[in-house]
Amino acid sequence: MKLDILAFGAHPDDVELGCGATIAKEVSNGKKIGIVDLTRGELGTRGTAETRDQEASAAAQILGITVRENLAFADGFFVNDKNHQLEVIKMIRKYQPDIVLCNAVVDRHIDHGKGSQLVSDACFLSGLLKIETELDGNKQKQWRPKQVYHYIQWKNIEPEFAVDVTGFIDTKMASVLAYKTQFYDPNSKELQTPITSKNFADSIKYRAKDLGRLIGAEYAEGFTVERYVAVDSLFDLK
């Protein structure tokens, strides 16, 4: 199955938090989009791997994506080595995306930067003919995405382009809040973490609103790039 966009996240909820509105917008435009979570988020202070599985499924339905998979790498301990790269390559070759979205290059959580580099490296290696992979007993063909973009997470990294997501912020919020064990719940008796505060929940929307202000839109999501963004005409730029 060929996808237009394949989004990777180190943990279930990374993609929703980083680019959920962009995904919802592209789904509305008829694009086929998939998500691959690298881990099940089993080291999270709240919830379990099983509850994260259920929440990820609910979030996928809200976003309207075509497929979601989980590679079940070790949360907190996966590394960017050959074995992990080959598993990511299998996903890239399976879905043959034109665009890959992945974690922020640098962030508060160590898995975000690791996941970012792992997926970026796998995107390049996936295009090499002499790297052989099989999936379900079938030899895969090489495939290299046309673009790799990194969404923004905890840190306020300066975006290199922004997507106008006006009209899709509520879908993003619903997909994020589908992770009921992870975010703000005034009735929860569990331990508090930096992402369980009301301020963090509010920040998802006000950060998008502030970036939208800077580009003349109501809401926006920002991304960084690995190579220059090219346009055919100056008039393609808004």
C-alpha positions as CSV (number, residue, x, y, z in Angstrom):
1,M,0.0,0.0,0.0
2,K,1.5,3.3,-1.1
3,L,1.0,6.3,1.2
4,D,1.5,10.0,0.5
5,I,2.8,10.7,4.0
6,L,4.3,8.4,6.7
7,A,4.7,10.0,10.1
8,F,7.0,8.5,12.7
9,G,7.0,9.2,16.4
10,A,9.3,7.9,19.1
11,H,6.2,7.4,21.3
12,P,2.4,7.2,20.7
13,D,1.2,10.8,20.9
14,D,4.3,12.4,19.5
15,V,2.8,12.7,16.0
16,E,-0.5,14.0,17.3
17,L,1.3,16.7,19.4
18,G,3.8,17.6,16.7
19,C,1.7,17.6,13.5
20,G,-1.8,16.3,14.2
21,A,-3.5,19.3,12.6
22,T,-1.3,19.1,9.5
23,I,-2.2,15.4,9.1
24,A,-5.9,16.1,9.6
25,K,-5.7,18.8,6.9
26,E,-4.0,16.5,4.4
27,V,-6.5,13.7,5.1
28,S,-9.2,16.2,4.3
29,N,-7.4,16.9,1.0
30,G,-7.6,13.2,0.1
31,K,-4.1,12.2,1.1
32,K,-3.3,8.7,2.4
33,I,-1.4,9.0,5.6
34,G,0.1,6.4,8.0
35,I,1.7,6.6,11.4
36,V,4.5,4.4,12.8
37,D,5.3,4.6,16.5
38,L,8.7,3.4,17.4
39,T,7.9,2.4,21.0
40,R,4.8,1.7,23.0
41,G,5.6,4.4,25.5
42,E,5.9,1.8,28.3
43,L,8.2,4.0,30.5
44,G,5.6,6.7,30.7
45,T,4.8,7.7,34.3
46,R,1.1,7.3,33.7
47,G,-0.7,4.5,31.9
48,T,0.7,1.3,30.5
49,A,1.8,0.0,27.1
50,E,-1.7,-1.5,26.7
51,T,-3.6,1.7,27.5
52,R,-1.3,3.6,25.1
53,D,-2.1,1.0,22.4
54,Q,-5.8,1.7,22.9
55,E,-5.4,5.5,23.0
56,A,-3.2,5.4,19.8
57,S,-6.0,3.5,18.0
58,A,-8.6,6.0,19.1
59,A,-6.4,9.0,18.0
60,A,-5.8,7.3,14.6
61,Q,-9.6,7.2,14.1
62,I,-10.0,10.8,15.0
63,L,-7.3,11.9,12.5
64,G,-8.7,9.6,9.8
65,I,-5.4,8.1,8.9
66,T,-5.1,5.0,6.7
67,V,-2.9,2.8,8.9
68,R,-1.0,2.8,12.2
69,E,1.8,0.4,13.3
70,N,4.1,0.1,16.3
71,L,7.6,-1.3,16.0
72,A,7.8,-2.0,19.8
73,F,11.3,-0.7,20.2
74,A,12.5,-0.3,23.8
75,D,11.2,2.9,25.2
76,G,14.1,5.0,26.4
77,F,16.7,2.5,25.3
78,F,16.4,2.0,21.5
79,V,19.4,3.1,19.6
80,N,20.3,4.2,16.1
81,D,22.0,1.0,14.9
82,K,21.7,-1.4,11.9
83,N,19.0,-3.6,13.5
84,H,16.7,-0.7,14.3
85,Q,17.4,1.0,11.0
86,L,16.4,-2.1,9.1
87,E,13.1,-2.3,10.9
88,V,12.4,1.4,9.9
89,I,13.5,0.7,6.4
90,K,11.0,-2.1,6.1
91,M,8.2,0.4,7.0
92,I,9.4,3.0,4.5
93,R,9.7,0.4,1.7
94,K,6.3,-1.1,2.7
95,Y,4.4,2.2,2.4
96,Q,6.6,4.1,-0.1
97,P,5.7,7.5,1.2
98,D,6.6,10.7,-0.8
99,I,7.0,12.6,2.5
100,V,8.2,11.4,5.9
101,L,7.5,13.4,9.1
102,C,9.5,12.6,12.2
103,N,10.5,13.8,15.6
104,A,12.2,17.1,16.4
105,V,16.0,17.1,15.8
106,V,16.7,18.2,19.4
107,D,14.2,18.0,22.3
108,R,13.7,17.6,26.0
109,H,13.1,13.8,25.8
110,I,16.1,11.8,24.7
111,D,14.1,9.5,22.5
112,H,12.9,12.4,20.3
113,G,16.4,13.3,19.1
114,K,17.3,9.6,18.8
115,G,14.1,8.8,16.9
116,S,14.6,11.8,14.6
117,Q,18.1,10.7,13.6
118,L,17.2,7.0,13.3
119,V,14.3,7.8,10.9
120,S,16.3,10.3,8.9
121,D,19.2,7.8,8.4
122,A,16.7,5.0,7.5
123,C,15.1,7.2,4.9
124,F,18.5,7.6,3.1
125,L,19.5,3.9,3.5
126,S,16.1,2.8,2.3
127,G,17.0,4.1,-1.2
128,L,20.1,1.9,-1.5
129,L,19.7,-1.1,-3.8
130,K,22.3,-3.3,-2.0
131,I,20.5,-3.1,1.3
132,E,18.1,-6.1,1.1
133,T,15.0,-6.4,3.3
134,E,12.1,-8.8,3.4
135,L,8.6,-8.4,4.8
136,D,6.2,-11.2,5.2
137,G,8.5,-13.4,3.1
138,N,8.6,-11.0,0.2
139,K,11.7,-9.1,-1.0
140,Q,11.3,-5.4,-0.8
141,K,12.3,-2.8,-3.4
142,Q,14.4,0.2,-2.5
143,W,12.5,3.4,-1.8
144,R,13.6,6.9,-0.7
145,P,11.1,9.5,0.3
146,K,11.3,12.8,-1.6
147,Q,11.2,14.9,1.6
148,V,11.9,14.4,5.3
149,Y,10.5,17.1,7.6
150,H,10.8,17.3,11.4
151,Y,7.9,18.6,13.5
152,I,8.4,20.7,16.6
153,Q,7.8,19.4,20.1
154,W,8.7,20.6,23.6
155,K,11.4,23.1,22.7
156,N,10.5,26.2,20.8
157,I,12.7,25.4,17.8
158,E,12.6,28.1,15.1
159,P,10.5,26.6,12.2
160,E,11.8,26.7,8.7
161,F,8.3,26.6,7.3
162,A,4.8,26.6,8.7
163,V,1.6,25.0,7.6
164,D,-1.6,26.9,7.9
165,V,-3.9,24.5,9.9
166,T,-6.8,26.9,10.5
167,G,-9.9,24.8,10.8
168,F,-8.1,21.7,12.0
169,I,-6.9,22.6,15.5
170,D,-9.9,21.0,17.2
171,T,-9.2,17.7,15.4
172,K,-5.7,17.9,16.6
173,M,-6.8,18.6,20.2
174,A,-9.2,15.7,20.1
175,S,-6.5,13.3,18.9
176,V,-4.1,14.5,21.6
177,L,-6.7,14.2,24.4
178,A,-7.6,10.7,23.2
179,Y,-4.5,9.9,25.3
180,K,-6.5,10.1,28.5
181,T,-3.8,8.7,30.7
182,Q,-1.1,11.1,29.6
183,F,-2.5,14.6,29.7
184,Y,-4.4,17.0,32.0
185,D,-7.1,15.4,34.1
186,P,-8.2,17.4,37.2
187,N,-9.6,14.3,38.7
188,S,-6.5,12.1,38.4
189,K,-4.8,10.9,41.5
190,E,-1.7,9.8,39.6
191,L,1.7,11.5,39.8
192,Q,2.0,14.8,38.0
193,T,4.5,15.3,35.1
194,P,5.5,18.2,32.9
195,I,2.9,17.1,30.3
196,T,0.0,16.6,32.7
197,S,-0.5,20.2,33.7
198,K,-3.3,22.4,32.4
199,N,-0.6,24.8,31.1
200,F,0.8,22.1,28.8
201,A,-2.7,21.2,27.5
202,D,-3.4,24.9,26.9
203,S,0.0,25.4,25.2
204,I,-0.8,23.0,22.4
205,K,-3.4,25.5,21.1
206,Y,-1.7,28.8,22.1
207,R,1.6,27.8,20.5
208,A,-0.3,27.0,17.2
209,K,-2.2,30.3,17.5
210,D,1.0,32.3,18.0
211,L,2.7,30.7,15.0
212,G,-0.4,31.3,13.0
213,R,-0.2,35.0,14.0
214,L,3.3,35.1,12.5
215,I,2.2,33.8,9.2
216,G,-1.1,35.7,9.0
217,A,-3.3,32.6,9.8
218,E,-5.4,31.6,12.8
219,Y,-3.3,28.5,13.6
220,A,-0.2,26.9,12.2
221,E,2.3,24.1,12.8
222,G,6.0,24.5,12.2
223,F,8.6,22.1,10.7
224,T,12.3,22.0,10.1
225,V,13.9,20.7,6.9
226,E,17.0,18.7,5.9
227,R,17.5,20.5,2.6
228,Y,16.3,23.7,1.0
229,V,12.6,24.0,0.2
230,A,12.2,24.7,-3.5
231,V,9.4,26.5,-5.3
232,D,8.7,27.1,-9.0
233,S,7.8,30.7,-8.5
234,L,8.0,33.4,-5.9
235,F,4.2,33.5,-6.1
236,D,4.1,30.0,-4.6
237,L,5.1,31.5,-1.3
238,K,2.4,33.0,0.9
